[in-house]
Amino acid sequence: MTSRHAGKQTDVLIYADTTRSSELRHEIPVAIGDSFLYGERDGVRHILIHPMEAARMGHLDIEAHAIEDYGADELRDRGTPRREMLLELPLRAVRAWGIERATVPWSFPLALADYLREHGIELVSDDEFFVERRRRKNEFELAGIRRAQKAADAAMAAVRDLLRRAEPQNGRVVLDGEPLSVERLKQVIEPVFTRHECWTDDMIVSHGAQTAIGHHTGEGEIAPGEPIVLDLAPRDRESGCFADMTRTFVVGEPPDELVEWHRLCLRALEEALAAIRPGVQDADVNRGTAELFRAHGQPTMLDKQPGVPLEDGFYHSLGHGVGLDVHEPPTLGLIPTHTLVAGEVLAVEPGLYRQGFGGVRLEDLVLVTEDGCENLTDHPYELEP
């Protein structure tokens, strides 16, 4: 796949590792912790990589080149410093592959870019080019997303079972004779992820007023009648792909305000999913939710005062793409960024909040299909566990 920039057709170069670079992991679906060079020229894909990793590429349609192919031994015998070798070997590879100009991601190393340019290789950073390559998930990525979502569903069910057993007692939520905390809920979640061959760096299990504070991860004991927001984004070990889902629960009698917010969020989610299909502008889906909330007296970004952050109501975007990053384009926000395409995966998450009180958020993960979307999430929405 090639890109066009300023009327010139270019090839592709990426220098990174696949554990941190989503651009490279999309091309090489193998977890490799050390940086290596990837290149495309006239439809032929190349990598310059250490021989110990090359054997792992046998199932890929790619030409794997060892560093010895481009004179690594000669440079070592000459006493070339390692830093210089890390610049010279990619240059030799790029020349051997016939690449004279290339599109690179924004994260391409500056030192290597300078060295290649000094030796006549033209490089152009084009982030949108790599965004478009990754929006339509390949079969390997989509399988990983489905596995990760099953892990999220299972973890949410495990927490729901705990909450269902808990009871309000003297101003506390008690389970098995002990006050229930979000820390205890988190301890239940991680083993479920592990059993599904997934993992997470962090998770949101917040309660009460914490639930109105963006990505507050949550801490402390849960009280009766307050919102409990679980926002789970496990990552599939094999593919490196994420899932993302959110549910809100209440142990005890929920306040009327929370009940109404939950009703509105569920309606917003249902209407947004009905609106998602190829060719729809991402901002239009967000606007539908914002107009629904505004019609019911809730603050939204449509009415935000210039220069003043919106802290209550619907203060965030409706959602985002999910894949090798948990937050990736498109953004279902106020500003148009992309037209939806079949094959991309979206997290759709309407929410309503009031600082000092709490909030409600519901989030499903969907695959955009040719005529709408497929909901990948399999978990009920009720406030009561």
C-alpha positions in Angstrom: 0.0 0.0 0.0 1.4 3.4 -1.0 0.7 7.0 -0.1 0.6 10.2 -2.1 2.2 13.4 -0.7 2.5 16.6 -2.7 1.8 14.6 -5.9 4.6 12.1 -5.4 4.0 8.4 -4.8 5.9 7.2 -1.8 6.7 3.9 -0.1 6.7 3.2 3.6 9.2 3.0 6.4 8.6 2.3 10.1 11.3 1.9 12.7 10.0 0.8 16.1 9.1 -2.3 18.2 5.7 -4.0 18.0 4.9 -3.8 21.7 4.7 0.0 21.6 4.1 1.0 18.0 0.5 0.3 16.8 1.6 1.2 13.3 4.2 -1.6 13.2 2.1 -4.1 15.1 -0.6 -3.7 12.4 1.9 -4.8 9.8 3.8 -7.4 11.9 1.3 -9.2 14.2 4.1 -10.6 16.5 5.2 -9.1 19.8 8.8 -8.0 19.4 10.3 -5.8 22.2 13.4 -4.5 20.3 13.1 -1.9 17.5 13.6 -3.0 13.9 13.1 -1.6 10.4 10.1 -2.2 8.3 9.8 -1.1 4.6 7.5 -1.4 1.7 8.5 -0.9 -1.9 6.2 -1.7 -4.9 4.0 -4.0 -2.8 6.9 -6.0 -1.4 7.3 -5.9 2.3 10.7 -6.1 4.0 12.1 -6.1 7.5 15.6 -5.7 8.8 15.8 -7.7 12.0 18.0 -9.8 14.3 18.2 -13.4 13.1 16.8 -14.7 16.5 13.5 -12.9 15.6 13.5 -13.7 11.9 12.4 -17.3 12.5 9.1 -16.0 14.0 8.2 -14.4 10.7 7.8 -17.6 8.7 4.0 -17.4 8.5 4.0 -13.8 7.1 4.2 -12.6 3.5 7.4 -10.7 4.1 11.1 -10.7 3.2 13.1 -10.9 6.4 16.7 -9.7 6.2 19.3 -10.3 8.8 21.6 -7.5 9.8 24.5 -9.6 8.5 23.0 -9.2 5.0 24.0 -5.5 5.0 27.5 -5.7 6.5 27.0 -5.9 10.3 30.1 -8.1 10.7 32.2 -5.7 8.6 31.1 -2.7 10.7 31.8 -4.5 13.9 35.3 -5.6 12.7 35.9 -2.0 11.9 35.1 -0.9 15.4 32.0 1.0 14.4 30.2 2.3 17.6 26.8 0.6 18.1 24.9 3.9 17.7 26.5 4.5 14.3 25.6 0.9 13.3 22.0 1.5 14.2 22.0 4.3 11.7 24.1 2.8 8.9 22.5 -0.6 8.7 19.0 0.9 8.1 20.4 3.2 5.4 22.0 0.3 3.6 18.8 -1.7 3.8 16.7 1.1 2.5 19.0 1.6 -0.4 19.0 -2.2 -1.1 15.2 -2.2 -1.1 15.1 0.6 -3.7 13.4 3.1 -1.4 14.2 6.7 -2.3 11.3 8.5 -0.6 8.9 7.1 2.0 6.0 7.9 4.3 6.7 7.5 8.0 4.6 7.7 11.1 4.9 10.7 13.4 6.9 8.6 15.9 9.7 7.8 13.5 13.1 8.3 15.4 14.5 11.8 14.7 18.2 10.6 14.7 17.5 8.0 12.0 15.3 10.4 10.0 18.1 12.9 10.0 20.7 10.3 8.9 18.5 9.0 6.1 17.8 12.5 4.9 21.5 13.4 5.0 22.1 10.5 2.6 19.4 11.4 0.1 16.3 9.5 1.4 13.2 11.7 1.4 10.9 11.2 4.4 7.4 12.6 4.9 5.5 12.2 8.1 1.8 11.5 7.4 -0.1 10.4 10.5 -3.5 10.2 8.7 -2.0 7.7 6.2 -1.3 5.3 9.0 -4.7 6.0 10.7 -6.4 4.9 7.5 -4.4 1.7 7.2 -5.5 0.7 10.7 -9.1 1.7 10.7 -10.4 -1.4 8.9 -9.4 -4.3 11.2 -7.9 -7.3 9.7 -9.1 -10.8 10.6 -6.3 -11.3 13.2 -7.1 -8.0 14.9 -10.8 -8.5 14.9 -10.4 -12.0 16.4 -8.3 -10.5 19.2 -10.9 -7.7 19.8 -13.6 -10.3 20.1 -11.5 -12.3 22.6 -10.8 -9.2 24.7 -14.5 -8.3 24.7 -15.4 -11.7 26.0 -12.9 -11.2 28.8 -14.5 -7.8 29.6 -18.0 -9.3 29.6 -16.9 -12.1 31.9 -15.2 -9.8 34.3 -18.2 -7.5 34.4 -20.4 -10.5 35.2 -18.1 -11.6 38.0 -18.4 -8.1 39.6 -22.1 -8.1 39.1 -22.4 -11.4 41.0 -20.5 -9.8 43.9 -22.7 -6.7 43.9 -25.8 -8.9 43.8 -24.7 -10.6 47.0 -23.8 -7.4 48.8 -26.3 -5.7 51.1 -26.8 -2.1 52.5 -26.2 -2.2 56.2 -25.9 0.9 58.5 -24.7 3.2 55.7 -22.3 0.7 54.2 -22.4 -1.9 51.5 -21.4 -5.2 53.1 -20.4 -8.5 51.6 -19.7 -11.6 53.6 -19.7 -9.5 56.8 -17.0 -7.0 55.5 -17.4 -3.5 54.0 -17.2 -3.8 50.2 -14.5 -1.6 48.5 -13.7 -1.0 44.9 -10.3 -2.5 45.6 -12.0 -5.8 46.3 -13.9 -5.6 43.0 -10.6 -5.0 41.1 -9.1 -8.1 42.7 -11.9 -10.1 41.1 -11.5 -8.6 37.7 -7.8 -9.3 37.0 -8.0 -13.1 37.4 -10.9 -13.2 35.0 -8.7 -11.3 32.4 -5.9 -13.7 33.0 -8.1 -16.8 32.4 -9.1 -15.3 29.1 -5.5 -14.6 28.1 -5.9 -10.9 28.5 -4.3 -8.3 30.7 -4.7 -4.6 31.7 -2.4 -1.8 33.0 -5.3 -0.2 34.8 -9.1 -0.2 35.1 -11.8 2.2 36.3 -13.8 0.9 39.2 -15.0 4.2 40.8 -17.9 5.0 43.1 -19.9 8.0 44.3 -18.5 11.5 43.4 -15.4 9.8 41.8 -17.6 8.7 38.9 -18.0 12.3 37.8 -14.2 12.8 37.5 -13.1 11.7 34.0 -10.9 8.7 34.3 -10.7 8.5 38.1 -9.7 4.8 38.6 -11.5 4.6 41.9 -10.7 3.9 45.6 -12.4 3.2 48.9 -15.5 1.7 50.4 -18.8 1.7 48.5 -21.9 3.3 50.0 -25.5 2.4 49.4 -27.4 4.2 46.7 -24.3 5.7 45.0 -23.2 5.0 41.4 -20.5 2.4 40.8 -18.9 2.8 37.4 -16.9 0.0 35.9 -14.9 0.9 32.7 -12.9 -2.2 31.6 -10.5 -2.3 28.7 -8.6 -5.6 28.6 -5.9 -6.3 26.0 -5.7 -9.6 24.2 -2.2 -11.1 24.6 -2.0 -12.7 21.2 -3.1 -9.8 19.0 -2.3 -6.9 21.2 -5.8 -5.5 20.6 -8.1 -4.0 23.2 -11.8 -4.1 24.1 -13.7 -1.4 26.0 -17.0 -1.5 27.9 -18.7 0.4 30.8 -21.6 -0.3 33.0 -23.0 1.5 36.0 -24.5 -0.2 39.1 -26.1 0.8 42.4 -26.4 -1.3 45.5 -29.5 -0.3 47.4 -32.1 2.3 46.3 -30.8 4.6 43.5 -31.6 8.3 43.7 -34.2 9.5 41.1 -31.6 11.6 39.4 -29.4 8.5 38.7 -32.4 6.5 37.5 -33.3 9.3 35.0 -29.7 9.6 33.8 -29.5 5.9 33.3 -32.7 5.9 31.3 -31.3 8.8 29.1 -27.9 7.1 28.6 -29.5 3.8 27.5 -31.8 5.6 25.1 -28.8 7.6 23.8 -26.8 4.4 23.3 -29.6 2.7 21.5 -30.1 5.6 19.2 -26.4 6.0 18.5 -26.0 2.3 17.5 -29.0 2.6 15.2 -27.3 5.6 13.5 -23.9 4.0 13.0 -23.3 2.8 9.5 -20.7 3.4 6.7 -20.8 6.9 5.3 -22.0 8.6 8.4 -20.0 11.5 9.8 -18.6 10.7 13.2 -19.6 14.1 14.6 -23.2 13.5 13.5 -23.5 10.5 15.8 -22.2 12.6 18.7 -24.6 15.4 17.9 -27.6 13.1 18.0 -26.7 12.2 21.6 -25.9 15.8 22.6 -29.3 17.0 21.2 -31.1 14.2 23.1 -29.5 15.2 26.4 -30.0 18.9 25.8 -33.7 18.4 25.1 -33.9 16.9 28.6 -32.2 19.8 30.3 -28.7 18.3 30.5 -25.6 20.5 29.8 -23.7 19.4 26.7 -20.7 20.6 24.6 -23.2 22.2 22.2 -23.8 24.9 24.8 -20.4 25.2 26.4 -19.2 28.7 27.1 -16.0 29.6 25.2 -12.9 29.2 27.4 -14.8 27.6 30.2 -14.4 23.8 30.7 -17.7 21.8 30.9 -17.7 19.8 34.1 -21.3 18.6 34.4 -23.7 16.9 32.0 -22.4 15.3 28.8 -18.9 16.7 28.9 -16.9 14.2 26.8 -17.2 12.8 23.3 -19.6 10.0 22.5 -16.8 7.5 21.8 -13.8 6.5 19.8 -12.2 3.8 17.7 -10.7 0.8 19.4 -8.0 -1.6 18.2 -4.3 -1.8 18.9 -4.9 1.4 20.9 -7.8 1.7 23.3 -8.4 5.2 22.1 -7.8 5.7 18.4 -9.5 7.4 15.5 -12.3 8.1 14.6 -13.4 10.3 17.5 -17.2 10.5 17.9 -16.8 14.1 19.1 -18.1 17.6 18.4 -15.7 18.3 15.5 -16.0 16.2 12.3 -12.9 14.0 11.8 -13.8 10.9 9.8 -16.6 9.3 7.9 -17.4 5.9 9.3 -16.2 2.8 7.3 -17.1 -0.8 7.4 -14.6 -2.9 9.3 -13.7 -0.4 12.1 -14.5 -1.0 15.7 -16.0 1.8 17.9 -16.6 2.2 21.6 -19.9 4.2 22.1 -20.2 5.6 25.6 -22.9 8.2 26.5 -22.6 9.6 30.0 -24.1 12.2 32.3 -22.4 13.6 35.4 -22.6 16.2 38.2 -19.5 17.1 40.1 -19.6 16.2 43.8 -22.4 13.7 43.2 -21.5 11.2 40.5 -22.4 10.0 37.1 -23.7 7.3 34.8 -22.0 5.9 31.8 -22.9 3.0 29.5 -20.5 1.8 26.8 -20.7 -0.9 24.2 -18.2 -2.0 21.6 -19.4 -2.3 18.0 -18.1 -3.4 14.7 -19.2 -1.2 11.7 -20.7 -3.5 9.1 -21.8 -2.9 5.5 -25.4 -1.9 6.6 -25.1 -0.9 10.2 -23.1 -2.3 13.1 -22.7 -5.5 15.1 -22.7 -5.2 18.9 -19.7 -7.1 20.3 -20.8 -6.5 23.9 -22.9 -9.1 25.7 -24.0 -7.8 29.1 -27.2 -6.3 30.5 -27.6 -2.6 31.3 -29.7 -2.5 34.5 -28.6 -0.3 37.4 -29.5 -3.0 39.9 -27.1 -5.9 40.0 
